[in-house]
Amino acid sequence: MEEAKTQAAVLMVPLPCQSHLNQLLQLSGVIASRGIPVHFVGTTTHNRQVRRRSHSLKLNAIHFHDLPTPPIDAPAPDPHAADKVPMHLAPATMAYAGLREQIGLLAQNLSQKTTRLVVVYDRMGTEAVRDAVAVPNAESYSFNCLSAFSLFLILWEVMGKPFQLRDAMLEKLPSVRDFMPEGALYFSASENILERKGDVHNTIRLIDDDYIGLVGREEISGGKKQWAIRSRAFSVDRVNSDDCLKWLDQQAPKSVIYVSFGTTTSLRDEEYAEIAMGLEKSGQKFLWVVREADRADIFAGGAEGRRIKLPEGFEERVQERGIVVREWAPQMEILGHPSTGAFMSHCGWNSCLESLTEGLPMAAWPMHSDQPINAIFVTEVLGVGVEVREWERRLEVVEAVAVKDAVMRLMASKEGERIRRRAAEVGAAVRKSMEEGGQSCMEIESFIAHITRLDH
């Protein structure tokens, strides 16, 4: 007896970088919770990585497909590189491109069991899905891990600025080529992008709607349908007993600034020393994640990287008001903790969204790629942050006084009080939009209804 087909099944193909993996995994959880089969595909090592770090996500409903690859080279990140773009992760991206045939065969197999195979792929990882999207009953959707603000600026410039903007601020912004390498621009925006049914953005219309509309214009995306799906709920159940969370439990509400620069940034010892001195001189409470950037294979021998040296006696001197975390930190739980009052961040878009959702102001310290554009969005467009240093001075070591000043501006000044109030207002509105019947919730339902529609 022939097995009954499902109306739709979803094949998720991420990019092998933690923030990108995490975003598509979150979307997978949302879709799977609606009873739709979701197949998350990747190398064995990267599927293992994202599962290990997904503390609060329910993964039982997601079907993981661990595809074999040759050993992935895992060079150490270079903390002395003038350009902070994480080129040390290139072997992982190359490994995913090499999965094209295997992913295509998997898509063919899955397509026999469903009426419609929905292929959702990272916009920067199209090479891996070229065979999968060619399956007869497949339809594809690109997934954008950037803000719509950033993606639009990239697309608009790379496509030769096909129309004029009414926003004077956007017209005055520097070229995106001042921020992003040409290779990243190609993968984000050019003829590399595949023919598709629409685009899914990891963002919130409440804050990014104008730019989603610009991305959706005929001149930019051919008028394809656009969805904004912030795929993670605004609150996270505490499932972690990390020492850092226990330490936060003992602090006063909104008294701690969380300091973390993501999984791709590698800093020099003197930069860490300046950050340490700045935090110490600020007199403010802090929780600081100090760990080396991820390698292409975080499980490879020796891939744990260097142990970062901090000034002698620093941790002892600040132990009454600060804590240093050297392992993987549960960021969502930290940001959602009542004692956390602000976030010093590299401005990766996922971190920006998590901070905005929790209503936390940001000290913006972008390192590479879309991060400087996100910093502009946070500080200039939304008005919920301050700048740690000017992007034009990115080759200089940020001095302790700049770190101290940014912390004090956010945590202990009238300017900071205004910014904190604005951030709290944005966070409350974002969370309301995620409630049942809210704009973000309706956006998810719209996408689900679209991919499960009865016309073929």
Contacts in CASP RR format, 6 or more apart in sequence:
PFRMAT RR
TARGET T0000
AUTHOR 0000-0000-0000
METHOD contacts of the structure
MODEL  1
MEEAKTQAAVLMVPLPCQSHLNQLLQLSGVIASRGIPVHFVGTTTHNRQV
RRRSHSLKLNAIHFHDLPTPPIDAPAPDPHAADKVPMHLAPATMAYAGLR
EQIGLLAQNLSQKTTRLVVVYDRMGTEAVRDAVAVPNAESYSFNCLSAFS
LFLILWEVMGKPFQLRDAMLEKLPSVRDFMPEGALYFSASENILERKGDV
HNTIRLIDDDYIGLVGREEISGGKKQWAIRSRAFSVDRVNSDDCLKWLDQ
QAPKSVIYVSFGTTTSLRDEEYAEIAMGLEKSGQKFLWVVREADRADIFA
GGAEGRRIKLPEGFEERVQERGIVVREWAPQMEILGHPSTGAFMSHCGWN
SCLESLTEGLPMAAWPMHSDQPINAIFVTEVLGVGVEVREWERRLEVVEA
VAVKDAVMRLMASKEGERIRRRAAEVGAAVRKSMEEGGQSCMEIESFIAH
ITRLDH
3 113 0 8 1.000
5 113 0 8 1.000
5 114 0 8 1.000
5 115 0 8 1.000
6 36 0 8 1.000
6 37 0 8 1.000
6 113 0 8 1.000
6 114 0 8 1.000
6 115 0 8 1.000
7 114 0 8 1.000
7 115 0 8 1.000
7 116 0 8 1.000
7 452 0 8 1.000
7 454 0 8 1.000
8 36 0 8 1.000
8 114 0 8 1.000
8 115 0 8 1.000
8 116 0 8 1.000
8 117 0 8 1.000
8 118 0 8 1.000
8 451 0 8 1.000
8 452 0 8 1.000
9 36 0 8 1.000
9 37 0 8 1.000
9 38 0 8 1.000
9 39 0 8 1.000
9 110 0 8 1.000
9 113 0 8 1.000
9 114 0 8 1.000
9 116 0 8 1.000
9 117 0 8 1.000
9 118 0 8 1.000
10 28 0 8 1.000
10 31 0 8 1.000
10 36 0 8 1.000
10 37 0 8 1.000
10 38 0 8 1.000
10 39 0 8 1.000
10 117 0 8 1.000
10 118 0 8 1.000
10 119 0 8 1.000
10 120 0 8 1.000
10 451 0 8 1.000
11 39 0 8 1.000
11 41 0 8 1.000
11 103 0 8 1.000
11 106 0 8 1.000
11 107 0 8 1.000
11 110 0 8 1.000
11 117 0 8 1.000
11 118 0 8 1.000
11 119 0 8 1.000
11 120 0 8 1.000
11 132 0 8 1.000
12 24 0 8 1.000
12 25 0 8 1.000
12 27 0 8 1.000
12 28 0 8 1.000
12 38 0 8 1.000
12 39 0 8 1.000
12 40 0 8 1.000
12 41 0 8 1.000
12 120 0 8 1.000
12 121 0 8 1.000
13 24 0 8 1.000
13 41 0 8 1.000
13 42 0 8 1.000
13 96 0 8 1.000
13 103 0 8 1.000
13 119 0 8 1.000
13 120 0 8 1.000
13 121 0 8 1.000
13 122 0 8 1.000
13 125 0 8 1.000
13 128 0 8 1.000
13 129 0 8 1.000
13 132 0 8 1.000
14 20 0 8 1.000
14 21 0 8 1.000
14 23 0 8 1.000
14 24 0 8 1.000
14 25 0 8 1.000
14 40 0 8 1.000
14 42 0 8 1.000
14 46 0 8 1.000
14 50 0 8 1.000
14 122 0 8 1.000
15 21 0 8 1.000
15 93 0 8 1.000
15 96 0 8 1.000
15 122 0 8 1.000
15 124 0 8 1.000
15 125 0 8 1.000
15 145 0 8 1.000
16 42 0 8 1.000
16 43 0 8 1.000
16 46 0 8 1.000
16 89 0 8 1.000
16 92 0 8 1.000
16 93 0 8 1.000
16 95 0 8 1.000
16 96 0 8 1.000
16 296 0 8 1.000
17 86 0 8 1.000
17 89 0 8 1.000
17 92 0 8 1.000
17 93 0 8 1.000
17 263 0 8 1.000
17 264 0 8 1.000
17 294 0 8 1.000
18 49 0 8 1.000
18 50 0 8 1.000
18 53 0 8 1.000
18 263 0 8 1.000
18 264 0 8 1.000
18 294 0 8 1.000
19 145 0 8 1.000
19 262 0 8 1.000
19 263 0 8 1.000
19 264 0 8 1.000
19 348 0 8 1.000
19 349 0 8 1.000
19 350 0 8 1.000
19 351 0 8 1.000
20 122 0 8 1.000
20 124 0 8 1.000
20 145 0 8 1.000
21 46 0 8 1.000
21 49 0 8 1.000
21 50 0 8 1.000
22 50 0 8 1.000
22 53 0 8 1.000
22 54 0 8 1.000
22 350 0 8 1.000
23 143 0 8 1.000
23 145 0 8 1.000
23 202 0 8 1.000
23 231 0 8 1.000
23 350 0 8 1.000
24 40 0 8 1.000
24 120 0 8 1.000
24 122 0 8 1.000
24 143 0 8 1.000
25 40 0 8 1.000
25 50 0 8 1.000
25 54 0 8 1.000
25 57 0 8 1.000
25 59 0 8 1.000
25 62 0 8 1.000
26 57 0 8 1.000
26 231 0 8 1.000
26 232 0 8 1.000
27 120 0 8 1.000
27 143 0 8 1.000
27 200 0 8 1.000
27 202 0 8 1.000
27 229 0 8 1.000
27 231 0 8 1.000
28 38 0 8 1.000
28 40 0 8 1.000
28 62 0 8 1.000
29 38 0 8 1.000
29 57 0 8 1.000
29 58 0 8 1.000
29 59 0 8 1.000
29 61 0 8 1.000
29 62 0 8 1.000
29 231 0 8 1.000
30 229 0 8 1.000
30 231 0 8 1.000
30 444 0 8 1.000
31 38 0 8 1.000
31 448 0 8 1.000
32 38 0 8 1.000
32 61 0 8 1.000
32 62 0 8 1.000
33 58 0 8 1.000
33 61 0 8 1.000
34 448 0 8 1.000
35 61 0 8 1.000
36 448 0 8 1.000
36 451 0 8 1.000
36 452 0 8 1.000
37 63 0 8 1.000
37 114 0 8 1.000
38 61 0 8 1.000
38 62 0 8 1.000
38 63 0 8 1.000
39 62 0 8 1.000
39 63 0 8 1.000
39 65 0 8 1.000
39 106 0 8 1.000
39 110 0 8 1.000
40 47 0 8 1.000
40 62 0 8 1.000
40 63 0 8 1.000
40 64 0 8 1.000
40 65 0 8 1.000
41 64 0 8 1.000
41 65 0 8 1.000
41 67 0 8 1.000
41 99 0 8 1.000
41 103 0 8 1.000
41 106 0 8 1.000
42 65 0 8 1.000
42 66 0 8 1.000
42 67 0 8 1.000
42 96 0 8 1.000
42 99 0 8 1.000
43 66 0 8 1.000
43 67 0 8 1.000
43 68 0 8 1.000
43 69 0 8 1.000
43 72 0 8 1.000
43 92 0 8 1.000
43 95 0 8 1.000
43 96 0 8 1.000
43 99 0 8 1.000
44 66 0 8 1.000
44 67 0 8 1.000
44 68 0 8 1.000
44 69 0 8 1.000
45 72 0 8 1.000
45 297 0 8 1.000
45 298 0 8 1.000
45 299 0 8 1.000
46 92 0 8 1.000
47 64 0 8 1.000
47 65 0 8 1.000
47 66 0 8 1.000
48 66 0 8 1.000
48 299 0 8 1.000
49 298 0 8 1.000
49 299 0 8 1.000
51 59 0 8 1.000
51 64 0 8 1.000
53 328 0 8 1.000
55 239 0 8 1.000
55 240 0 8 1.000
55 330 0 8 1.000
55 332 0 8 1.000
55 333 0 8 1.000
56 236 0 8 1.000
56 237 0 8 1.000
56 239 0 8 1.000
56 240 0 8 1.000
56 330 0 8 1.000
56 332 0 8 1.000
56 333 0 8 1.000
65 106 0 8 1.000
67 99 0 8 1.000
67 102 0 8 1.000
67 103 0 8 1.000
67 106 0 8 1.000
69 95 0 8 1.000
69 98 0 8 1.000
69 99 0 8 1.000
70 95 0 8 1.000
71 297 0 8 1.000
71 300 0 8 1.000
72 91 0 8 1.000
72 92 0 8 1.000
72 95 0 8 1.000
72 296 0 8 1.000
72 297 0 8 1.000
72 300 0 8 1.000
73 91 0 8 1.000
73 296 0 8 1.000
73 297 0 8 1.000
74 91 0 8 1.000
74 295 0 8 1.000
74 296 0 8 1.000
74 297 0 8 1.000
74 298 0 8 1.000
74 300 0 8 1.000
74 301 0 8 1.000
74 303 0 8 1.000
75 88 0 8 1.000
75 91 0 8 1.000
75 295 0 8 1.000
75 296 0 8 1.000
76 88 0 8 1.000
76 292 0 8 1.000
76 295 0 8 1.000
76 305 0 8 1.000
76 306 0 8 1.000
77 86 0 8 1.000
77 88 0 8 1.000
77 264 0 8 1.000
77 266 0 8 1.000
77 292 0 8 1.000
77 293 0 8 1.000
77 295 0 8 1.000
78 88 0 8 1.000
78 266 0 8 1.000
79 266 0 8 1.000
79 267 0 8 1.000
79 268 0 8 1.000
79 269 0 8 1.000
79 271 0 8 1.000
80 268 0 8 1.000
81 87 0 8 1.000
81 266 0 8 1.000
82 395 0 8 1.000
83 181 0 8 1.000
83 368 0 8 1.000
84 264 0 8 1.000
84 265 0 8 1.000
84 266 0 8 1.000
84 367 0 8 1.000
84 368 0 8 1.000
84 394 0 8 1.000
85 181 0 8 1.000
85 184 0 8 1.000
85 368 0 8 1.000
85 369 0 8 1.000
86 264 0 8 1.000
86 265 0 8 1.000
86 266 0 8 1.000
86 293 0 8 1.000
86 368 0 8 1.000
88 293 0 8 1.000
88 295 0 8 1.000
88 296 0 8 1.000
89 264 0 8 1.000
89 294 0 8 1.000
89 295 0 8 1.000
89 296 0 8 1.000
90 296 0 8 1.000
91 296 0 8 1.000
91 297 0 8 1.000
92 296 0 8 1.000
92 297 0 8 1.000
93 125 0 8 1.000
95 296 0 8 1.000
96 125 0 8 1.000
96 127 0 8 1.000
96 128 0 8 1.000
97 125 0 8 1.000
97 127 0 8 1.000
97 128 0 8 1.000
98 127 0 8 1.000
98 128 0 8 1.000
99 128 0 8 1.000
100 127 0 8 1.000
100 128 0 8 1.000
100 129 0 8 1.000
100 130 0 8 1.000
100 131 0 8 1.000
101 131 0 8 1.000
103 128 0 8 1.000
103 129 0 8 1.000
103 131 0 8 1.000
103 132 0 8 1.000
104 129 0 8 1.000
104 131 0 8 1.000
104 132 0 8 1.000
104 135 0 8 1.000
105 131 0 8 1.000
106 132 0 8 1.000
107 117 0 8 1.000
107 119 0 8 1.000
107 131 0 8 1.000
107 132 0 8 1.000
107 133 0 8 1.000
107 135 0 8 1.000
107 138 0 8 1.000
108 135 0 8 1.000
110 117 0 8 1.000
111 117 0 8 1.000
111 135 0 8 1.000
111 136 0 8 1.000
111 137 0 8 1.000
111 138 0 8 1.000
114 137 0 8 1.000
115 137 0 8 1.000
115 456 0 8 1.000
116 137 0 8 1.000
116 138 0 8 1.000
116 139 0 8 1.000
116 451 0 8 1.000
116 452 0 8 1.000
116 456 0 8 1.000
117 135 0 8 1.000
117 137 0 8 1.000
117 138 0 8 1.000
117 139 0 8 1.000
118 138 0 8 1.000
118 139 0 8 1.000
118 140 0 8 1.000
118 141 0 8 1.000
118 451 0 8 1.000
119 129 0 8 1.000
119 132 0 8 1.000
119 133 0 8 1.000
119 138 0 8 1.000
119 139 0 8 1.000
119 140 0 8 1.000
119 141 0 8 1.000
120 140 0 8 1.000
120 141 0 8 1.000
120 143 0 8 1.000
120 200 0 8 1.000
121 128 0 8 1.000
121 129 0 8 1.000
121 132 0 8 1.000
121 133 0 8 1.000
121 140 0 8 1.000
121 141 0 8 1.000
121 142 0 8 1.000
121 143 0 8 1.000
121 194 0 8 1.000
122 142 0 8 1.000
122 143 0 8 1.000
122 145 0 8 1.000
123 142 0 8 1.000
123 143 0 8 1.000
123 144 0 8 1.000
123 145 0 8 1.000
123 187 0 8 1.000
123 188 0 8 1.000
123 193 0 8 1.000
123 199 0 8 1.000
124 145 0 8 1.000
124 184 0 8 1.000
124 187 0 8 1.000
124 188 0 8 1.000
125 187 0 8 1.000
126 142 0 8 1.000
126 187 0 8 1.000
126 192 0 8 1.000
126 193 0 8 1.000
126 194 0 8 1.000
129 140 0 8 1.000
129 194 0 8 1.000
130 194 0 8 1.000
132 138 0 8 1.000
132 140 0 8 1.000
133 140 0 8 1.000
133 194 0 8 1.000
133 195 0 8 1.000
133 196 0 8 1.000
137 456 0 8 1.000
139 196 0 8 1.000
139 197 0 8 1.000
139 451 0 8 1.000
140 194 0 8 1.000
140 195 0 8 1.000
140 196 0 8 1.000
140 197 0 8 1.000
141 196 0 8 1.000
141 197 0 8 1.000
141 198 0 8 1.000
141 199 0 8 1.000
141 200 0 8 1.000
142 193 0 8 1.000
142 194 0 8 1.000
142 196 0 8 1.000
142 198 0 8 1.000
142 199 0 8 1.000
142 200 0 8 1.000
143 199 0 8 1.000
143 200 0 8 1.000
143 202 0 8 1.000
144 151 0 8 1.000
144 199 0 8 1.000
144 200 0 8 1.000
144 201 0 8 1.000
144 202 0 8 1.000
144 203 0 8 1.000
145 202 0 8 1.000
145 349 0 8 1.000
145 350 0 8 1.000
146 154 0 8 1.000
146 188 0 8 1.000
146 349 0 8 1.000
146 370 0 8 1.000
146 374 0 8 1.000
147 203 0 8 1.000
147 208 0 8 1.000
147 211 0 8 1.000
147 349 0 8 1.000
147 352 0 8 1.000
147 370 0 8 1.000
147 373 0 8 1.000
147 374 0 8 1.000
147 377 0 8 1.000
148 201 0 8 1.000
148 203 0 8 1.000
148 208 0 8 1.000
148 211 0 8 1.000
148 212 0 8 1.000
148 213 0 8 1.000
148 214 0 8 1.000
148 215 0 8 1.000
148 228 0 8 1.000
149 208 0 8 1.000
149 211 0 8 1.000
149 373 0 8 1.000
149 374 0 8 1.000
149 377 0 8 1.000
149 381 0 8 1.000
150 349 0 8 1.000
150 370 0 8 1.000
150 373 0 8 1.000
150 374 0 8 1.000
150 377 0 8 1.000
151 188 0 8 1.000
151 189 0 8 1.000
151 201 0 8 1.000
151 211 0 8 1.000
151 215 0 8 1.000
152 211 0 8 1.000
152 214 0 8 1.000
152 215 0 8 1.000
152 220 0 8 1.000
153 170 0 8 1.000
153 173 0 8 1.000
153 176 0 8 1.000
153 373 0 8 1.000
154 176 0 8 1.000
154 180 0 8 1.000
154 185 0 8 1.000
154 188 0 8 1.000
154 189 0 8 1.000
154 370 0 8 1.000
155 188 0 8 1.000
155 189 0 8 1.000
155 215 0 8 1.000
155 220 0 8 1.000
155 221 0 8 1.000
156 162 0 8 1.000
156 165 0 8 1.000
156 214 0 8 1.000
156 220 0 8 1.000
157 175 0 8 1.000
157 176 0 8 1.000
157 177 0 8 1.000
158 176 0 8 1.000
158 185 0 8 1.000
158 188 0 8 1.000
158 189 0 8 1.000
158 190 0 8 1.000
159 189 0 8 1.000
159 219 0 8 1.000
159 220 0 8 1.000
162 219 0 8 1.000
162 220 0 8 1.000
163 217 0 8 1.000
163 219 0 8 1.000
165 171 0 8 1.000
167 210 0 8 1.000
169 380 0 8 1.000
169 381 0 8 1.000
173 376 0 8 1.000
176 185 0 8 1.000
176 373 0 8 1.000
177 185 0 8 1.000
178 372 0 8 1.000
178 391 0 8 1.000
179 369 0 8 1.000
179 370 0 8 1.000
179 371 0 8 1.000
179 372 0 8 1.000
179 373 0 8 1.000
179 391 0 8 1.000
180 188 0 8 1.000
180 369 0 8 1.000
180 370 0 8 1.000
181 369 0 8 1.000
184 369 0 8 1.000
186 192 0 8 1.000
196 224 0 8 1.000
197 224 0 8 1.000
197 225 0 8 1.000
198 221 0 8 1.000
198 224 0 8 1.000
198 225 0 8 1.000
198 226 0 8 1.000
198 227 0 8 1.000
199 215 0 8 1.000
199 216 0 8 1.000
199 221 0 8 1.000
199 224 0 8 1.000
199 225 0 8 1.000
199 226 0 8 1.000
199 227 0 8 1.000
200 227 0 8 1.000
200 229 0 8 1.000
200 447 0 8 1.000
201 208 0 8 1.000
201 212 0 8 1.000
201 215 0 8 1.000
201 226 0 8 1.000
201 227 0 8 1.000
201 228 0 8 1.000
201 229 0 8 1.000
202 229 0 8 1.000
202 230 0 8 1.000
202 231 0 8 1.000
202 349 0 8 1.000
202 350 0 8 1.000
202 353 0 8 1.000
203 212 0 8 1.000
203 228 0 8 1.000
203 230 0 8 1.000
203 349 0 8 1.000
203 353 0 8 1.000
204 228 0 8 1.000
204 230 0 8 1.000
204 353 0 8 1.000
204 356 0 8 1.000
204 430 0 8 1.000
204 433 0 8 1.000
204 440 0 8 1.000
205 212 0 8 1.000
205 228 0 8 1.000
205 433 0 8 1.000
205 439 0 8 1.000
205 440 0 8 1.000
205 443 0 8 1.000
206 429 0 8 1.000
206 430 0 8 1.000
206 433 0 8 1.000
206 439 0 8 1.000
206 440 0 8 1.000
207 356 0 8 1.000
207 382 0 8 1.000
207 426 0 8 1.000
207 430 0 8 1.000
208 228 0 8 1.000
209 228 0 8 1.000
212 226 0 8 1.000
212 228 0 8 1.000
213 226 0 8 1.000
214 220 0 8 1.000
215 221 0 8 1.000
215 226 0 8 1.000
216 222 0 8 1.000
216 223 0 8 1.000
216 224 0 8 1.000
216 226 0 8 1.000
217 223 0 8 1.000
225 450 0 8 1.000
227 443 0 8 1.000
227 446 0 8 1.000
227 447 0 8 1.000
228 440 0 8 1.000
228 443 0 8 1.000
229 440 0 8 1.000
229 443 0 8 1.000
229 444 0 8 1.000
229 447 0 8 1.000
230 353 0 8 1.000
230 357 0 8 1.000
230 430 0 8 1.000
230 434 0 8 1.000
230 440 0 8 1.000
231 444 0 8 1.000
232 332 0 8 1.000
232 354 0 8 1.000
233 434 0 8 1.000
234 357 0 8 1.000
234 358 0 8 1.000
234 430 0 8 1.000
234 431 0 8 1.000
234 434 0 8 1.000
235 336 0 8 1.000
235 431 0 8 1.000
236 332 0 8 1.000
236 333 0 8 1.000
236 336 0 8 1.000
238 245 0 8 1.000
238 333 0 8 1.000
240 330 0 8 1.000
240 333 0 8 1.000
242 325 0 8 1.000
242 329 0 8 1.000
242 330 0 8 1.000
242 333 0 8 1.000
243 323 0 8 1.000
244 287 0 8 1.000
244 323 0 8 1.000
244 325 0 8 1.000
244 329 0 8 1.000
244 330 0 8 1.000
244 334 0 8 1.000
245 330 0 8 1.000
245 333 0 8 1.000
245 334 0 8 1.000
245 337 0 8 1.000
247 287 0 8 1.000
247 322 0 8 1.000
247 323 0 8 1.000
248 256 0 8 1.000
248 287 0 8 1.000
248 334 0 8 1.000
248 337 0 8 1.000
248 339 0 8 1.000
248 340 0 8 1.000
249 337 0 8 1.000
249 339 0 8 1.000
251 285 0 8 1.000
251 339 0 8 1.000
252 339 0 8 1.000
253 338 0 8 1.000
253 339 0 8 1.000
254 338 0 8 1.000
254 339 0 8 1.000
254 340 0 8 1.000
254 341 0 8 1.000
254 420 0 8 1.000
255 284 0 8 1.000
255 285 0 8 1.000
255 339 0 8 1.000
255 341 0 8 1.000
256 284 0 8 1.000
256 285 0 8 1.000
256 286 0 8 1.000
256 287 0 8 1.000
256 322 0 8 1.000
256 339 0 8 1.000
256 340 0 8 1.000
256 341 0 8 1.000
257 284 0 8 1.000
257 285 0 8 1.000
257 286 0 8 1.000
257 287 0 8 1.000
257 340 0 8 1.000
257 341 0 8 1.000
257 342 0 8 1.000
257 343 0 8 1.000
257 344 0 8 1.000
257 363 0 8 1.000
257 407 0 8 1.000
257 410 0 8 1.000
257 411 0 8 1.000
258 286 0 8 1.000
258 287 0 8 1.000
258 331 0 8 1.000
258 334 0 8 1.000
258 335 0 8 1.000
258 340 0 8 1.000
258 341 0 8 1.000
258 342 0 8 1.000
258 343 0 8 1.000
258 344 0 8 1.000
258 360 0 8 1.000
259 275 0 8 1.000
259 279 0 8 1.000
259 286 0 8 1.000
259 287 0 8 1.000
259 288 0 8 1.000
259 289 0 8 1.000
259 343 0 8 1.000
259 344 0 8 1.000
260 288 0 8 1.000
260 289 0 8 1.000
260 329 0 8 1.000
260 331 0 8 1.000
260 343 0 8 1.000
260 344 0 8 1.000
260 345 0 8 1.000
260 346 0 8 1.000
260 351 0 8 1.000
261 267 0 8 1.000
261 289 0 8 1.000
261 345 0 8 1.000
261 346 0 8 1.000
261 365 0 8 1.000
261 367 0 8 1.000
262 289 0 8 1.000
262 293 0 8 1.000
262 345 0 8 1.000
262 346 0 8 1.000
262 348 0 8 1.000
262 351 0 8 1.000
263 293 0 8 1.000
263 294 0 8 1.000
264 293 0 8 1.000
264 294 0 8 1.000
264 367 0 8 1.000
264 368 0 8 1.000
265 293 0 8 1.000
265 346 0 8 1.000
265 367 0 8 1.000
265 368 0 8 1.000
266 292 0 8 1.000
266 293 0 8 1.000
267 275 0 8 1.000
267 308 0 8 1.000
268 397 0 8 1.000
269 308 0 8 1.000
269 309 0 8 1.000
270 397 0 8 1.000
271 397 0 8 1.000
271 398 0 8 1.000
272 290 0 8 1.000
272 308 0 8 1.000
272 309 0 8 1.000
272 310 0 8 1.000
273 310 0 8 1.000
273 311 0 8 1.000
274 397 0 8 1.000
274 398 0 8 1.000
274 399 0 8 1.000
274 400 0 8 1.000
274 403 0 8 1.000
275 288 0 8 1.000
275 398 0 8 1.000
275 400 0 8 1.000
275 403 0 8 1.000
276 310 0 8 1.000
276 311 0 8 1.000
276 314 0 8 1.000
276 400 0 8 1.000
277 311 0 8 1.000
277 400 0 8 1.000
277 403 0 8 1.000
277 404 0 8 1.000
278 400 0 8 1.000
278 401 0 8 1.000
278 403 0 8 1.000
278 404 0 8 1.000
278 407 0 8 1.000
279 286 0 8 1.000
279 288 0 8 1.000
279 318 0 8 1.000
279 322 0 8 1.000
279 403 0 8 1.000
279 404 0 8 1.000
279 407 0 8 1.000
280 314 0 8 1.000
280 317 0 8 1.000
280 318 0 8 1.000
281 400 0 8 1.000
281 401 0 8 1.000
281 404 0 8 1.000
282 403 0 8 1.000
282 404 0 8 1.000
282 407 0 8 1.000
282 408 0 8 1.000
282 411 0 8 1.000
283 321 0 8 1.000
284 321 0 8 1.000
284 407 0 8 1.000
284 408 0 8 1.000
284 411 0 8 1.000
284 412 0 8 1.000
285 321 0 8 1.000
285 322 0 8 1.000
286 318 0 8 1.000
286 321 0 8 1.000
286 322 0 8 1.000
286 323 0 8 1.000
286 407 0 8 1.000
287 322 0 8 1.000
287 323 0 8 1.000
287 325 0 8 1.000
287 334 0 8 1.000
287 340 0 8 1.000
288 322 0 8 1.000
288 323 0 8 1.000
288 324 0 8 1.000
288 325 0 8 1.000
289 325 0 8 1.000
289 326 0 8 1.000
289 329 0 8 1.000
290 308 0 8 1.000
290 310 0 8 1.000
290 324 0 8 1.000
290 325 0 8 1.000
290 326 0 8 1.000
291 308 0 8 1.000
291 325 0 8 1.000
291 326 0 8 1.000
291 327 0 8 1.000
291 328 0 8 1.000
292 304 0 8 1.000
292 305 0 8 1.000
292 306 0 8 1.000
292 308 0 8 1.000
295 303 0 8 1.000
295 305 0 8 1.000
297 303 0 8 1.000
307 326 0 8 1.000
308 326 0 8 1.000
310 324 0 8 1.000
315 324 0 8 1.000
331 351 0 8 1.000
331 354 0 8 1.000
332 354 0 8 1.000
334 340 0 8 1.000
335 343 0 8 1.000
335 354 0 8 1.000
335 355 0 8 1.000
335 358 0 8 1.000
335 360 0 8 1.000
336 358 0 8 1.000
340 358 0 8 1.000
340 360 0 8 1.000
341 360 0 8 1.000
341 361 0 8 1.000
341 411 0 8 1.000
341 420 0 8 1.000
342 360 0 8 1.000
342 361 0 8 1.000
342 362 0 8 1.000
342 363 0 8 1.000
342 407 0 8 1.000
342 410 0 8 1.000
342 411 0 8 1.000
342 420 0 8 1.000
343 351 0 8 1.000
343 355 0 8 1.000
343 360 0 8 1.000
343 361 0 8 1.000
343 362 0 8 1.000
343 363 0 8 1.000
344 362 0 8 1.000
344 363 0 8 1.000
344 365 0 8 1.000
344 388 0 8 1.000
344 403 0 8 1.000
344 406 0 8 1.000
344 407 0 8 1.000
345 351 0 8 1.000
345 352 0 8 1.000
345 355 0 8 1.000
345 362 0 8 1.000
345 363 0 8 1.000
345 364 0 8 1.000
345 365 0 8 1.000
346 365 0 8 1.000
346 366 0 8 1.000
346 367 0 8 1.000
346 371 0 8 1.000
347 362 0 8 1.000
347 364 0 8 1.000
347 365 0 8 1.000
347 366 0 8 1.000
347 371 0 8 1.000
347 372 0 8 1.000
347 374 0 8 1.000
347 375 0 8 1.000
347 378 0 8 1.000
348 366 0 8 1.000
348 370 0 8 1.000
348 371 0 8 1.000
348 374 0 8 1.000
349 370 0 8 1.000
349 374 0 8 1.000
352 362 0 8 1.000
352 374 0 8 1.000
352 377 0 8 1.000
352 378 0 8 1.000
355 361 0 8 1.000
355 362 0 8 1.000
355 423 0 8 1.000
356 378 0 8 1.000
356 382 0 8 1.000
356 384 0 8 1.000
356 423 0 8 1.000
356 426 0 8 1.000
356 427 0 8 1.000
356 430 0 8 1.000
357 427 0 8 1.000
357 430 0 8 1.000
357 431 0 8 1.000
357 434 0 8 1.000
358 427 0 8 1.000
359 384 0 8 1.000
359 423 0 8 1.000
359 424 0 8 1.000
359 426 0 8 1.000
359 427 0 8 1.000
359 428 0 8 1.000
359 430 0 8 1.000
360 423 0 8 1.000
361 384 0 8 1.000
361 385 0 8 1.000
361 386 0 8 1.000
361 410 0 8 1.000
361 416 0 8 1.000
361 419 0 8 1.000
361 420 0 8 1.000
361 422 0 8 1.000
361 423 0 8 1.000
362 378 0 8 1.000
362 379 0 8 1.000
362 384 0 8 1.000
362 385 0 8 1.000
362 386 0 8 1.000
362 410 0 8 1.000
362 423 0 8 1.000
363 385 0 8 1.000
363 386 0 8 1.000
363 387 0 8 1.000
363 388 0 8 1.000
363 406 0 8 1.000
363 407 0 8 1.000
363 409 0 8 1.000
363 410 0 8 1.000
364 374 0 8 1.000
364 375 0 8 1.000
364 378 0 8 1.000
364 379 0 8 1.000
364 385 0 8 1.000
364 386 0 8 1.000
364 387 0 8 1.000
364 388 0 8 1.000
365 375 0 8 1.000
365 388 0 8 1.000
365 389 0 8 1.000
365 398 0 8 1.000
365 406 0 8 1.000
366 372 0 8 1.000
366 374 0 8 1.000
366 375 0 8 1.000
366 391 0 8 1.000
372 391 0 8 1.000
375 387 0 8 1.000
375 391 0 8 1.000
378 384 0 8 1.000
378 385 0 8 1.000
379 385 0 8 1.000
379 386 0 8 1.000
379 387 0 8 1.000
382 422 0 8 1.000
382 426 0 8 1.000
383 419 0 8 1.000
383 422 0 8 1.000
384 419 0 8 1.000
384 422 0 8 1.000
384 423 0 8 1.000
384 426 0 8 1.000
385 410 0 8 1.000
385 419 0 8 1.000
385 423 0 8 1.000
386 406 0 8 1.000
386 409 0 8 1.000
386 410 0 8 1.000
386 415 0 8 1.000
386 416 0 8 1.000
386 419 0 8 1.000
387 406 0 8 1.000
388 398 0 8 1.000
388 402 0 8 1.000
388 403 0 8 1.000
388 406 0 8 1.000
389 396 0 8 1.000
389 398 0 8 1.000
389 402 0 8 1.000
409 415 0 8 1.000
409 416 0 8 1.000
410 416 0 8 1.000
410 419 0 8 1.000
410 420 0 8 1.000
430 440 0 8 1.000
432 438 0 8 1.000
433 439 0 8 1.000
433 440 0 8 1.000
433 441 0 8 1.000
434 440 0 8 1.000
434 441 0 8 1.000
435 441 0 8 1.000
END
